[in-house]
Amino acid sequence: MPEAEYRRIAADIRRRIRAGEWTVGQPLPSRSGMSGDYGVHEQTIRLAYDLLRRSGVLDGERRRHVTVAHPPAVRTLTNADLPWPYSSETTDTRLRPATEDLAARLGVHPGAMLHHETVECLDPGGHSAMIVSSWWRGQRRPHASHVVEIGTAPLTAEQAHSLGLLVDMTAFRLIRTRLGEDGGPLETADLILPVDRWLIRLRSQ
C-alpha cells in the first residue's frame, strides 16, 4: 500500500471535517465503514486515523471510535528561553558528534562529542506542539543570557512523525544559544514549531 494513499485519505477527511460533515466531538464512521467508502483496506484507514490523531484533528483510542478534536490552539511565542508549562517527553539522550554547524555554534571542534537531548513538548490535550533538540559540551551549567535566530526549515521524517505532519512541510526553526557570564556559548538548541500552531511575536527588551 503506497504511503501516499493513507495520506491522501487523511487529507480528504480533513476537507470533509472543514466542510462540516462531522463536527467537534462527533464520532467518525468505523474503520470498516470508511474502508468501504474509500474502497481501500481497513489498515489504510487505520493509518489515516492515526495520522489525524497525531496531528490533533481526531481524538480517541486506537481500538475505539475516533471523534473530531477541538482545533489545536495557536500559541504565541514571545520568549524562546522560558520553560515549557505543560507536559513533555524526552525522546533521545544519545551523545552526538558535533557537526560543522554545531561546532561553530558552540565553539568546539567538529566531531567533538556533545551531550544531546530531544524533548517533545505536548499541549494540554496531549498533542505534540514543539520539538526541542539541545546540545552542550561537558556539564550543563546555568546561563546568563541567550540569543535566538528565527528562520524556517523543512521537517525531517522523524520530526514530521512526532508532530503528525508531512515530511518536508515547512516549520519555524528557532536556533537558541545560551551564553555564560563571559558571553561564550554554553548550550545550543533547535526549536521546531509547526507554522499552523504558532505565532512568533518578539518583545522589545
Salt bridges, closest charged atoms under 4 A:
GLU3 OE2 - ARG7 NH2 3.54
GLU5 OE2 - ARG8 NH2 2.94
ASP12 OD1 - ARG15 NE 2.87
GLU21 OE2 - ARG16 NH2 2.49
GLU42 OE2 - ARG31 NE 3.86
ASP50 OD2 - ARG46 NH1 2.72
ASP50 OD1 - ARG53 NH2 2.36
ASP50 OD2 - ARG62 NH2 3.45
ASP59 OD1 - HIS127 NE2 3.36
ASP81 OD2 - HIS143 NE2 2.69
ASP81 OD2 - HIS146 ND1 3.64
ASP81 OD1 - ARG176 NE 3.88
ASP81 OD1 - ARG178 NE 2.78
ASP92 OD2 - ARG94 NH2 2.83
ASP92 OD2 - ARG96 NH2 2.49
ASP101 OD2 - ARG105 NH1 2.80
ASP101 OD2 - ARG173 NH2 3.85
GLU117 OE1 - ARG140 NH1 3.39
ASP123 OD2 - HIS127 ND1 3.84
GLU187 OE2 - ARG140 NH2 2.97
GLU187 OE2 - ARG178 NH1 3.50
ASP190 OD1 - ARG105 NH2 2.75
ASP190 OD2 - ARG173 NH2 3.28
ASP196 OD1 - ARG197 NE 3.62
